[in-house]
Amino acid sequence: MTLQLAIRSYAFSLTRPLQTASGVWQRREGWLLRLSCSISGRVGWGEVAPLDPQHRPACARVITRWENPGEVEFHRDQLEALLPTLPAEVGFGLGASLAELDGDVQAWLPAPSSACLLPAGPSMLPMLDQLLATHPVGEPITVKWKVAAADFDQEWSLLSCLLDRLPPEARLRLDANAGWDRTEADRWAGVLAGDPRLDWLEQPLAVDDLQGLEDLGQRVPVALDESLLKQPALREQWRGWQVRRPLLEGDPRLLLHQLQEGRPRLMFSTVFETGIGFRWLALMAGLQQRGPTPAAPGLAPGWCPQGRLFSSDPEQVWVAAELGG
């Protein structure tokens, strides 16, 4: 079977800069894939959305080889053999396209209610107050705060304000993006241990400090994020919560199958993608909600701009990329 692959690039800016321990994110750039079969008439869509600037050149080299002719033809077996050799972000885009082309997705699911992403530093409190003021009283809310991204003492003071304001039915996630050492992580765990509102500390320590992460996990819930990207084997070894970002992990078909089988303790997180990648994120988060350990996904509502680039209709996204947004 011969398939035709077309590619379009896109770029957009977040509605506000996102400060993390690993830097500031605001500008997002990537590529959309359209894989079609002239015999069946079926089309599969994918997205390549590298988040780490160091990964972008490797993705660009692959895309450039495919992009120059405008549309390139592949035999199906050729694509399957190529997939394991590709950068993970490109592998996601191609694997997603093949899965849709093959009908592996029986139905796309709407995105579940998301955790609310709070910015780093003192701007956290005004946004929290706004969220709580507009949120129905008594209904659960999950908030995620980016920490280890401002002055540590300032953040420590802000934590007290956050805990005072947060209602008892709320859920709290603190994301350090590997920015704490063991001493700082222990300091925060000492306050948060036993707090029923705490979902987890997300990647509190360096990605390779597995012993420290395991020890900390004996005191408070710990979810791995960046460690799973650096050491993919941990996705099958870590028994605590995992923050999964499918667009950075390669071919999504195995993960899709695991979710369909009820894989527990996974939470799905955005990389600020277009509507094409978001369809997959919503699907996986929706399947996770039906599993044994439902948890609000991290979709960062309000952080991406509005427009056709973020439509649930891939044709609309495709056109928007051509028009520049």
C-alpha positions in Angstrom: 0.0 0.0 0.0 1.3 3.4 -1.0 0.6 6.4 1.2 1.1 10.1 0.6 2.5 12.4 3.3 2.1 16.1 3.3 3.5 18.5 5.9 2.7 22.1 7.1 4.5 24.1 9.7 2.8 26.2 12.4 3.8 28.7 15.1 1.9 30.5 17.8 2.4 32.2 21.2 0.9 31.3 24.5 -1.4 33.9 26.0 1.2 34.6 28.6 4.8 33.4 29.3 5.0 30.3 31.4 7.9 30.4 33.9 9.2 27.0 35.0 12.4 25.8 36.7 13.8 24.9 33.3 13.1 28.2 31.6 10.3 30.3 30.1 7.9 28.9 27.5 5.9 31.1 25.2 6.6 30.6 21.6 5.4 27.2 20.1 6.5 25.9 16.7 5.9 22.5 15.1 4.6 20.7 12.1 1.3 19.0 11.1 1.2 15.7 9.2 -1.4 14.6 6.7 -1.1 10.9 5.7 -3.6 9.8 3.0 -4.3 6.6 1.0 -5.6 7.2 -2.5 -7.1 3.7 -2.7 -9.2 3.8 0.5 -9.7 7.6 0.6 -8.8 7.5 4.3 -6.7 10.3 5.9 -4.7 10.2 9.2 -3.5 13.3 11.0 -0.5 13.8 13.2 1.5 16.6 14.9 5.2 17.1 15.7 5.5 19.4 18.6 9.0 19.4 20.2 9.0 21.1 23.6 12.8 20.9 24.4 14.7 23.4 22.1 17.5 20.9 21.9 15.2 18.3 20.3 14.0 20.6 17.6 17.0 20.4 15.2 16.8 16.6 15.0 13.0 16.8 14.3 13.7 19.5 11.7 16.2 17.4 9.8 13.7 14.6 9.4 10.9 16.9 8.4 13.0 18.8 5.9 13.8 15.6 4.1 10.1 14.9 3.8 9.0 18.5 3.2 11.0 19.6 0.3 9.1 17.6 -2.4 5.9 19.1 -1.0 4.3 15.6 -0.8 6.2 12.4 -0.5 5.1 8.8 -1.1 5.9 5.9 1.2 5.1 2.2 1.2 3.2 1.2 4.4 5.9 -1.3 5.5 8.6 1.4 4.9 6.9 3.7 7.3 6.5 1.0 10.0 10.2 0.2 9.7 11.2 3.8 9.9 9.2 4.6 13.0 11.6 3.2 15.7 14.5 5.2 14.2 12.8 8.6 14.4 13.0 11.3 17.1 10.2 10.6 19.6 8.2 13.7 18.6 8.3 12.8 15.0 7.4 9.2 15.9 4.3 10.5 17.7 3.1 12.4 14.6 3.7 9.5 12.2 2.3 6.9 14.6 -0.8 9.0 15.2 -1.4 9.4 11.5 -1.1 5.6 10.9 -3.4 4.8 13.8 -6.1 7.1 12.5 -5.6 5.9 8.9 -6.1 2.3 10.1 -9.2 3.1 12.2 -7.5 2.3 15.5 -9.5 5.2 17.0 -13.1 4.1 17.1 -14.3 7.5 18.4 -12.7 10.6 19.6 -13.6 11.6 23.1 -14.2 15.1 24.6 -11.5 16.4 26.9 -12.4 15.9 30.6 -12.4 18.8 33.0 -8.8 19.9 33.5 -6.6 20.9 36.4 -6.1 24.7 36.5 -2.5 25.8 35.8 -1.3 28.5 38.1 1.7 30.7 37.1 5.0 30.8 39.0 5.8 33.4 41.6 3.5 36.0 43.2 1.1 36.2 40.2 -0.1 32.8 41.4 -2.3 34.3 44.1 -4.4 36.7 42.0 -5.1 33.9 39.5 -6.0 31.5 42.3 -8.4 34.1 43.8 -10.0 34.6 40.5 -10.4 30.9 40.0 -12.0 30.4 43.4 -14.3 33.4 43.0 -15.7 32.0 39.8 -15.8 28.3 40.7 -19.0 26.9 42.1 -18.9 26.5 45.9 -18.5 23.0 47.0 -17.5 21.5 43.7 -14.0 20.0 43.5 -11.3 21.9 41.8 -7.7 20.8 41.0 -4.9 23.4 40.8 -1.4 22.9 39.7 1.3 25.5 40.7 4.7 25.8 39.0 7.3 26.0 41.8 11.1 26.1 41.9 10.8 28.9 39.3 11.1 32.0 41.6 12.9 32.9 44.8 12.6 29.9 47.1 11.9 32.0 50.2 9.2 33.9 48.3 7.6 30.6 47.2 7.7 29.3 50.7 5.7 32.3 51.9 3.3 31.9 49.0 2.7 28.3 49.9 1.2 29.3 53.2 -1.2 31.7 51.5 -2.1 29.0 49.0 -2.9 26.5 51.6 -4.9 29.0 53.6 -7.0 29.9 50.5 -7.5 26.4 49.1 -10.9 24.9 50.2 -10.9 21.4 51.8 -12.5 19.8 48.7 -9.7 21.1 46.4 -6.8 19.1 45.0 -3.3 20.4 44.8 -0.4 19.5 42.5 3.0 21.2 42.8 5.3 21.0 39.8 9.0 21.6 40.4 10.2 20.6 37.0 13.2 18.9 38.6 14.2 22.2 40.2 14.6 21.2 43.9 17.4 19.5 45.7 16.7 16.9 48.4 16.8 19.5 51.2 14.3 21.8 49.6 12.0 18.9 48.7 12.1 17.6 52.3 11.2 21.1 53.5 8.0 21.2 51.4 7.2 17.6 52.1 7.3 18.4 55.9 4.4 20.8 55.4 2.4 18.9 52.9 2.7 15.3 54.3 -0.7 14.3 55.5 -2.6 17.1 53.8 -5.6 15.4 52.1 -5.7 18.0 49.4 -2.3 17.0 48.0 -2.4 15.0 44.8 1.4 14.8 44.4 4.7 16.6 44.0 5.5 16.5 40.3 9.1 15.8 39.4 10.4 17.4 42.6 14.0 16.2 42.1 16.5 15.8 39.3 15.5 13.4 36.6 18.3 10.9 37.5 17.9 11.1 41.3 15.7 8.0 41.5 16.7 7.1 45.0 15.8 10.5 46.2 12.5 10.3 44.4 11.7 6.9 45.8 12.6 8.0 49.4 10.5 11.2 49.0 7.6 9.0 47.8 7.6 7.3 51.1 6.5 10.6 52.7 4.3 12.2 50.1 2.9 11.2 46.7 5.4 11.8 43.9 4.7 11.8 40.2 7.4 11.4 37.6 7.5 13.6 34.5 10.8 14.5 33.0 12.4 11.3 34.4 10.1 9.3 32.1 11.3 11.2 29.0 15.0 10.7 29.9 14.6 7.1 30.9 11.6 5.6 29.0 12.0 2.2 30.8 10.7 4.0 34.0 7.3 4.1 32.3 7.0 0.4 33.0 8.9 0.4 36.3 7.6 3.4 38.4 4.5 2.3 40.3 3.6 5.7 41.5 1.8 8.4 39.4 3.2 9.2 36.0 2.6 12.5 34.2 2.5 11.4 30.5 2.9 13.8 27.6 2.1 11.6 24.6 3.3 14.1 22.0 6.9 13.7 23.3 6.9 9.9 23.7 6.9 8.5 20.2 4.4 6.2 18.5 1.2 6.5 20.6 -0.4 3.1 19.7 1.1 1.1 22.6 0.0 3.7 25.1 -3.5 3.8 23.5 -3.7 0.0 23.9 -2.6 0.2 27.6 -5.3 2.8 28.3 -7.9 0.6 26.6 -6.8 -2.2 28.9 -7.1 0.0 32.0 -3.6 1.1 32.9 -3.7 2.8 36.3 -2.0 5.9 37.7 -1.4 7.9 34.5 -2.2 11.6 34.2 -2.0 13.3 30.8 -0.5 16.7 30.2 -0.3 19.2 27.4 2.7 20.4 25.6 0.6 23.4 24.2 -0.2 21.7 20.9 -2.7 22.5 18.1 -6.1 20.9 17.7 -4.7 17.9 15.9 -2.4 16.9 18.8 -5.0 17.9 21.3 -7.5 15.4 19.9 -5.1 12.6 21.0 -4.5 14.2 24.4 -8.3 14.5 24.9 -8.8 10.9 23.8 -6.2 9.5 26.2 -7.4 11.7 29.1 -10.9 10.5 28.4 -9.9 6.9 28.4 -7.9 7.5 31.7 -11.1 8.8 33.2 -12.8 5.6 32.5 -10.0 3.5 34.1 -9.4 2.5 37.7 -7.6 5.7 38.8 -9.3 8.7 37.2 -7.5 12.1 37.6 -8.0 15.5 36.1 -5.6 15.9 33.2 -3.3 18.9 32.8 -4.6 20.7 29.8 -3.7 24.2 30.9 -7.0 25.9 30.0 -6.6 29.5 28.9 -2.9 29.3 28.1 -3.3 28.8 24.3 -5.0 31.4 22.1 -8.3 30.8 20.4 -8.7 30.2 16.7 -9.0 27.6 14.0 -5.5 26.3 14.8 -7.0 24.8 17.9 -10.1 23.4 16.3 -11.2 19.8 16.9 -11.6 19.5 13.1 -8.2 18.6 11.6 -9.1 20.1 8.3 -9.6 23.5 10.0 -6.3 23.2 11.7 -4.6 22.3 8.4 -6.1 25.4 6.7 -5.2 27.6 9.7 -1.5 26.5 9.5 -1.4 27.5 5.9 -2.9 30.9 6.6 -0.6 31.5 9.6 -2.9 31.0 12.5 
